[in-house]
Amino acid sequence: MAELEIIGVARSTYVWTCRMVCAEKGVPHLHTRGWPGTPEMRALHPFGKIPAMRHGALVLYESKAICTYIDRVFPGPKVIPEEPVAQALVEQWVSVVNTVVDPVCIRRYLYAHVFPGTADGAPDMAAAEAAVPGVREQLGFLDRSVAPTGHLVGRGFTLADANLLPILYYLARLPEAGAIMAGLPALTGYLTRHLARPSVASTEPPPPKPR
Ligand SMILES: N[C@@H](CCC(=O)N[C@@H](CS)C(=O)NCC(=O)O)C(=O)O
């Protein structure tokens, strides 16, 4: 079979999810760095976003589509269960995390710290603090959701977890969200336990370069 290639920078939450799924299933893949908005990414993705995937003649974008393809085409443990209810719940979790949690927790809150757009590159604290009530509400909901089983769906690791973990990983490292998470034992335990999982640990992005 042709080699599978995941293109995008390792620190992207969505790139990490795709690489985590490969590792979870034991699918070898070539990871090629690609920065959003570059001509290389625009050749693979109509809006130059990451990740993209190449497998033989197939080029695919959108992390959910990429992970679904990998799960269906390659052997290894299923990250999207075949049982209809569990499958629907994985769909639900990927959708709500990508359309509700990511916009607040990553695009508004984390970006205010990491890509603030300020003249001196200092965090945009007004924007970060404005996002905190939403971050608190969402993290509380996630804490209650993982408390019963330590997973988002059923009792096993699924794409729902792979899709959420990168977001929690970054939030735990930021002051306001980190403090909120410290008061949410189920969510903190969930993150700590899954970060030790081989598929998660082996694909963890390198630490950011000091400013
Ligand atoms: N829905 C897309 C989202 C991809 C996405 O927004 N990726 C971010 C990096 S985590 C990106 O490319 N941002 C740059 C941009 O939006 O121009 C997916 O699931 O793959």
The ligand as an SDF file (V2000), in Angstrom:
LIG
                    3D

 20 19  0  0  0  0  0  0  0  0999 V2000
  -11.9330   22.0110   10.2150 N   0  0  0  0  0  0  0  0  0  0  0  0
  -10.5200   21.9450    9.9140 C   0  0  0  0  0  0  0  0  0  0  0  0
   -9.8010   23.0220   10.6850 C   0  0  0  0  0  0  0  0  0  0  0  0
   -8.3600   23.1630   10.2600 C   0  0  0  0  0  0  0  0  0  0  0  0
   -7.7400   24.3950   10.9040 C   0  0  0  0  0  0  0  0  0  0  0  0
   -8.4280   25.4050   11.1700 O   0  0  0  0  0  0  0  0  0  0  0  0
   -6.4340   24.3170   11.1170 N   0  0  0  0  0  0  0  0  0  0  0  0
   -5.7460   25.4460   11.6900 C   0  0  0  0  0  0  0  0  0  0  0  0
   -4.5300   25.0090   12.4950 C   0  0  0  0  0  0  0  0  0  0  0  0
   -5.0010   24.1200   13.9520 S   0  0  0  0  0  0  0  0  0  0  0  0
   -5.2650   26.3330   10.5550 C   0  0  0  0  0  0  0  0  0  0  0  0
   -4.8690   25.8540    9.5070 O   0  0  0  0  0  0  0  0  0  0  0  0
   -5.2730   27.6460   10.7930 N   0  0  0  0  0  0  0  0  0  0  0  0
   -4.7690   28.5950    9.8670 C   0  0  0  0  0  0  0  0  0  0  0  0
   -5.8490   29.3400    9.1550 C   0  0  0  0  0  0  0  0  0  0  0  0
   -7.0260   29.1950    9.5250 O   0  0  0  0  0  0  0  0  0  0  0  0
   -5.5190   30.0820    8.2330 O   0  0  0  0  0  0  0  0  0  0  0  0
   -9.9980   20.5280   10.2490 C   0  0  0  0  0  0  0  0  0  0  0  0
  -10.6280   19.8560   11.0740 O   0  0  0  0  0  0  0  0  0  0  0  0
   -9.0040   20.0960    9.6530 O   0  0  0  0  0  0  0  0  0  0  0  0
  1  2  1  0
  2  3  1  0
  2 18  1  0
  3  4  1  0
  4  5  1  0
  5  6  2  0
  5  7  1  0
  7  8  1  0
  8  9  1  0
  8 11  1  0
  9 10  1  0
 11 12  2  0
 11 13  1  0
 13 14  1  0
 14 15  1  0
 15 16  2  0
 15 17  1  0
 18 19  2  0
 18 20  1  0
M  END
$$$$
